[in-house]
Amino acid sequence: MTEFKSIALIPAAGMGKRMGASINKQYLQLDGMPIVARTIEVFESSPLIDAIYLVIPEEEIPYCREHVVEACGFRKVAAIVPGGKERQNSVMNGLQAMRPDVADSDVILIHDGVRPFVSEELIAEIIRIACSCAGALVAVPAKDTIKTVRDGIVVETPLREMLWQAQTPQAFRYKTIFEAHRSAIQNGYAGTDDSSLVERLGGDVRIVRGDYRNIKITTPEDLVIAEAFLVLEKK
């Protein structure tokens, strides 16, 4: 029995304009199941996850409850929370919604709703690492050479061996990530991910090596790749 709870916070409040679909990308079918449902399913199945909080556009909450949570029989979903204007706002909404039910020491795993190929093994590892530092994030080494560019001109070529592509989940103790988000709001700071908010306050965020298959489905090409992954899994 652990002395803390592990709670998944899954923001899926984006509009998915790059997908060009008639419905938001999280509800697109991936082998007969909404993408967001496949994502939830992994956390639902993990014995280490105690509860799941979904963050959804407010007008979509009834649809999500009926066609995702109830249709799939998910039992760990504790609440469906209205999203905010930006992802950072949506995550804060989720953190505030769970506040009465969590302790400062509980581990919060923040994971993109359209990243359905996370594994239970990665979930277990990031929880373990997050318990010993300010936070942890799943990432993979950059494969390509990256250029820093200003006004169309290359100004720097960072050493590739130092570059990692951030993924999710990203995991933190509740108090750490809540204070990081609150500080960002107070100071008008917009980070590119949750880890950057903790880093901004001097927290030591550690890397958990992830999987290149743990893609975020944001474009039609991503959906094709995701379908190919499922075909390979069935072989």
Stockholm file with secondary structure:
# STOCKHOLM 1.0

chainA/1-235         MTEFKSIALIPAAGMGKRMGASINKQYLQLDGMPIVARTIEVFESSPLIDAIYLVIPEEEIPYCREHVVEACGFRKVAAIVPGGKERQNSVMNGLQAMRPDVADSDVILIHDGVRPFVSEELIAEIIRIACSCAGALVAVPAKDTIKTVRDGIVVETPLREMLWQAQTPQAFRYKTIFEAHRSAIQNGYAGTDDSSLVERLGGDVRIVRGDYRNIKITTPEDLVIAEAFLVLEKK
#=GR chainA/1-235 SS CCSSCEEEEEECCCCCGGGTCSSCGGGSBSSSSBHHHHHHHHHHHCTTCCEEEEEECGGGHHHHIIIIIIHHTCSCEEEEEECCSSHHHHHHHHHHHHGGGCCTTCEEEECCTTCTTCCHHHHHHHHHHHTTSSEEEEEEECCSCCCEEETTEEEECCCGGGCEEEEEEEEEEHHHHHHHHHHHHHHTCCCSSHHHHHHHTTCCEEEEECCTTCCCCCSHHHHHHHHHHHHHHHC
#=GC SS_cons         CCSSCEEEEEECCCCCGGGTCSSCGGGSBSSSSBHHHHHHHHHHHCTTCCEEEEEECGGGHHHHIIIIIIHHTCSCEEEEEECCSSHHHHHHHHHHHHGGGCCTTCEEEECCTTCTTCCHHHHHHHHHHHTTSSEEEEEEECCSCCCEEETTEEEECCCGGGCEEEEEEEEEEHHHHHHHHHHHHHHTCCCSSHHHHHHHTTCCEEEEECCTTCCCCCSHHHHHHHHHHHHHHHC
//
